[in-house]
Amino acid sequence: MRRAVKDWLLILFLLLDDAAALGLVLLVLWVLGIQLPLPVTIFIALLLGTFVFILHKAVIPVLHKQKTTGAEGMVGLRGEVLEPLTPVGVVKVGGERWKAKSAGENIAAGEEVEVVGLNGLTLVVKAKGR
């Protein structure tokens, strides 16, 4: 429930920004002497407000999407040991060679491993299935 309230507050905050931009456009039209009838102004404001609301509502799920880059994106990936991990060696994960450290026992070359963490630029891995 808290997340839903936070999302709605974010949408309302973003809509305030858009309402300020619309107000600025209407002010410029007024300064230039371009007059729009009140019903037309209200219709345009409601139409744009609805469009912007739907657009912002569509963006909210993206804010909660799990990160897929950086350290968070590495955890859970699987790879193969190229140089034995005794406890430090080299693994191939995602087509790239990485320095890695075993989270437990030594792991022989050719075994499949799973990334459980990252320590600087060194992957912390465990043997798959252990």
C-alpha positions as CSV (number, residue, x, y, z in Angstrom):
1,M,0.0,0.0,0.0
2,R,2.8,2.4,0.8
3,R,4.3,1.9,-2.6
4,A,1.0,2.8,-4.3
5,V,0.7,6.0,-2.3
6,K,4.3,6.9,-3.1
7,D,3.6,6.3,-6.8
8,W,0.5,8.5,-6.8
9,L,2.4,11.3,-5.1
10,L,5.1,11.0,-7.7
11,I,2.5,11.2,-10.5
12,L,0.9,14.3,-8.9
13,F,4.3,16.0,-8.5
14,L,5.1,15.3,-12.1
15,L,1.7,16.6,-13.1
16,L,2.3,19.9,-11.2
17,D,5.3,20.5,-13.4
18,D,3.3,19.9,-16.5
19,A,0.5,22.2,-15.2
20,A,3.1,24.9,-14.7
21,A,4.2,24.5,-18.3
22,L,0.6,24.7,-19.5
23,G,0.1,27.9,-17.4
24,L,3.2,29.4,-19.0
25,V,1.9,28.7,-22.5
26,L,-1.5,30.2,-21.6
27,L,0.3,33.3,-20.2
28,V,2.4,33.7,-23.4
29,L,-0.8,33.5,-25.5
30,W,-2.5,36.1,-23.3
31,V,0.6,38.4,-23.6
32,L,0.5,38.1,-27.3
33,G,-3.1,39.0,-27.4
34,I,-4.3,35.5,-28.6
35,Q,-7.6,34.8,-26.8
36,L,-9.0,31.3,-26.7
37,P,-12.6,30.8,-25.5
38,L,-12.8,29.5,-22.0
39,P,-14.5,26.1,-23.0
40,V,-11.7,25.6,-25.6
41,T,-9.0,26.4,-23.0
42,I,-10.6,24.0,-20.5
43,F,-10.9,21.2,-23.1
44,I,-7.3,21.6,-24.1
45,A,-6.1,21.6,-20.5
46,L,-8.2,18.5,-19.7
47,L,-7.0,16.7,-22.9
48,L,-3.4,17.5,-22.2
49,G,-3.7,16.7,-18.5
50,T,-5.3,13.3,-19.3
51,F,-2.5,12.5,-21.9
52,V,0.2,13.5,-19.4
53,F,-1.4,11.5,-16.6
54,I,-1.6,8.4,-18.8
55,L,2.0,8.9,-19.9
56,H,3.2,9.2,-16.3
57,K,1.1,6.2,-15.2
58,A,2.8,4.2,-17.9
59,V,6.3,5.2,-16.6
60,I,5.7,4.1,-13.0
61,P,6.4,0.4,-13.7
62,V,9.8,1.3,-15.2
63,L,10.8,2.9,-11.9
64,H,10.3,-0.4,-10.1
65,K,12.0,-2.6,-12.7
66,Q,14.9,-4.7,-11.4
67,K,18.3,-3.3,-12.3
68,T,20.1,-5.2,-15.0
69,T,23.4,-3.4,-15.1
70,G,26.3,-2.9,-12.8
71,A,26.9,-5.1,-9.7
72,E,23.2,-5.8,-9.3
73,G,23.0,-7.2,-12.8
74,M,26.0,-9.5,-12.3
75,V,24.6,-11.4,-9.3
76,G,22.9,-14.6,-10.5
77,L,24.7,-14.9,-13.8
78,R,26.4,-18.1,-14.6
79,G,29.8,-18.7,-16.2
80,E,32.6,-21.2,-16.6
81,V,35.9,-21.4,-14.8
82,L,38.9,-20.8,-17.1
83,E,41.7,-20.9,-14.5
84,P,41.1,-22.9,-11.3
85,L,39.8,-20.9,-8.4
86,T,42.2,-21.7,-5.6
87,P,40.6,-19.5,-4.2
88,V,41.3,-16.8,-6.9
89,G,41.3,-17.5,-10.6
90,V,39.6,-16.5,-13.9
91,V,36.1,-17.2,-15.0
92,K,34.2,-16.4,-18.2
93,V,30.8,-14.7,-17.5
94,G,28.7,-13.1,-20.2
95,G,31.4,-13.7,-22.8
96,E,33.9,-11.7,-20.8
97,R,36.9,-12.9,-18.7
98,W,36.7,-11.9,-15.0
99,K,39.0,-12.3,-12.1
100,A,37.0,-14.3,-9.6
101,K,37.2,-15.6,-6.0
102,S,35.5,-18.8,-4.8
103,A,33.0,-18.2,-2.1
104,G,33.9,-21.6,-0.6
105,E,36.1,-24.5,-1.7
106,N,38.4,-24.6,-4.7
107,I,36.8,-25.0,-8.1
108,A,38.5,-26.7,-11.0
109,A,38.7,-25.4,-14.6
110,G,35.7,-26.2,-16.8
111,E,33.2,-26.2,-14.0
112,E,30.1,-24.0,-14.1
113,V,29.8,-21.3,-11.5
114,E,27.2,-18.7,-10.4
115,V,28.0,-15.2,-9.4
116,V,26.9,-14.5,-5.8
117,G,28.6,-11.1,-5.3
118,L,31.1,-8.5,-6.5
119,N,34.1,-7.2,-4.6
120,G,35.5,-4.3,-6.6
121,L,36.2,-5.8,-10.0
122,T,36.5,-9.4,-8.6
123,L,33.5,-11.6,-8.9
124,V,32.6,-13.8,-5.9
125,V,31.3,-17.1,-7.3
126,K,30.2,-20.5,-6.1
127,A,30.0,-23.8,-7.9
128,K,26.7,-24.3,-9.5
129,G,24.5,-26.8,-7.6
130,R,26.5,-26.4,-4.3
